[in-house]
Amino acid sequence: MTRRWNEDAVRAAFPSLAIRDEGVPRLYLDAPAGTQVAGRAIERVRRAMLEACANDGGAFRTSLAADALMVEAHEAAAALLGAGSRDEIVFGLNMTSLAFSFAYMLSREWQAGDEIVLTRMDHDANVGPWLTMAEERGVTVRWLEFDRESFRYRYDTLGDLVGPRTKLVACNHASNLLGTVNDVARICAAGRAAGAVTVVDAVQSTPHIPVDAQAIGCDLLLCSAYKFFGPHAGLLRIRPELRDRLKPLKLRPSSNAMPTRFAPGTPSFEAQSGTTGAIEHMAWLGSEFGGALPDAPLRDRIVAGLAAATDHERGLMRRLLDGVRDIPGMEIFGISDPDALAERVPTFSLRLPGRDSRAVAESLAARNIFVWSGTFYAYEAAGVLGLRGGSGLVRVGLSHYTTSDEVGQVTRALAEIARG
Ligand SMILES: Cc1ncc(COP(=O)(O)O)c(C=O)c1O
């Protein structure tokens, strides 16, 4: 039976939310850097290490269990990312290392004089790897800029940026600094029309909105399980034609077949299993609060779960915006129109007038409120916004486990700090 969103029930699904320090609860607003881990994920990790503690591919019980958990994890990830099958999923250490290894493999197809398109809004993990390979191969980099007032991409420039020599177009689904959700299908369509490989960084969208790699129309879509309530692992969805074309970086005796085609060594079985648990958490939200039947397909339950979470997060965003707007001189680096909240995730980068952002984060930490300060590896965006070299911004990251009361606490604390 579906019920209304219940903050207590959702929070009970995250064991770390109950931890107190000298009786003071922790207020976790650091989700864009890493969310808290769902109990289902923690339990999956524990069971993997207890019951499936062997390498894969053997004839005996624990190894067969490791094989089975890999199948389960790849299937769950395919449901999460809108892949056609589990054979389109690759697990890795984190998003950055996956991006580096795919950048290396893809750049073998590049020649001097070719071009790639990168963006000024991306986290450097979706810039640095491609930039490094472009420099090695003499490839020209073109930049998709964003508007400094609206915090949205200049989509009108795509036609000029992409051309017959474009080998790759890489962009971000949601920004880890601005919170903007971008029209990645439009960017990928422009790349595809030119025959380029298209790459989407979905690290910051996966925890908040349904991600459908096939509908987006990209060749590669990358994300990180520790940003969506799971353990430290990176994962990606690759279009089958590209998967079969790329020559993997691998040891000679290792298999060319999925799921280990792109695995340079033994994968973290426990991280894969924990990822299954995190995805099951989203599916649980769907059957508990999103109207999905408990036996509906996993993808349907995930989508329903994220819809319910989005609804809750929109209410939190409105409350946060109302609270910070009253603080004199407060700057919000991102969309702040309450009617445009569908175009952002609940990641708010703020600047308090005359305050060092690290000092603000420290003042909040003294109240057991956890936020990040800086520019969060959004290196190009920091340049565009004139933030390099300084203390950057204070980033308040809401999640579906955040309560309305917590949003009130952080806005009151920010107001106090602003008053000095
Ligand atoms: C948008 C975005 N992309 C990529 C990354 C890098 O992810 P990982 O730590 O898994 O390499 C991050 C991490 O903060 C991110 O926010």
The ligand as an SDF file (V2000), in Angstrom:
LIG
                    3D

 16 16  0  0  0  0  0  0  0  0999 V2000
   29.5330   15.7920  -11.5650 C   0  0  0  0  0  0  0  0  0  0  0  0
   30.6540   14.9270  -11.0740 C   0  0  0  0  0  0  0  0  0  0  0  0
   31.3280   14.1800  -11.9600 N   0  0  0  0  0  0  0  0  0  0  0  0
   32.3450   13.3930  -11.5890 C   0  0  0  0  0  0  0  0  0  0  0  0
   32.7290   13.3020  -10.2800 C   0  0  0  0  0  0  0  0  0  0  0  0
   33.8570   12.3900   -9.9200 C   0  0  0  0  0  0  0  0  0  0  0  0
   33.3570   11.2180   -9.3990 O   0  0  0  0  0  0  0  0  0  0  0  0
   34.3080   10.1020   -8.7690 P   0  0  0  0  0  0  0  0  0  0  0  0
   34.6730   10.5700   -7.4050 O   0  0  0  0  0  0  0  0  0  0  0  0
   33.4600    8.8830   -8.7530 O   0  0  0  0  0  0  0  0  0  0  0  0
   35.4800    9.9690   -9.6480 O   0  0  0  0  0  0  0  0  0  0  0  0
   32.0630   14.0630   -9.3150 C   0  0  0  0  0  0  0  0  0  0  0  0
   32.4760   14.0150   -7.9050 C   0  0  0  0  0  0  0  0  0  0  0  0
   32.1890   14.8840   -7.1360 O   0  0  0  0  0  0  0  0  0  0  0  0
   30.9840   14.8850   -9.7240 C   0  0  0  0  0  0  0  0  0  0  0  0
   30.3030   15.6240   -8.8550 O   0  0  0  0  0  0  0  0  0  0  0  0
  1  2  1  0
  2  3  1  0
  2 15  2  0
  3  4  2  0
  4  5  1  0
  5  6  1  0
  5 12  2  0
  6  7  1  0
  7  8  1  0
  8  9  2  0
  8 10  1  0
  8 11  1  0
 12 13  1  0
 12 15  1  0
 13 14  2  0
 15 16  1  0
M  END
$$$$
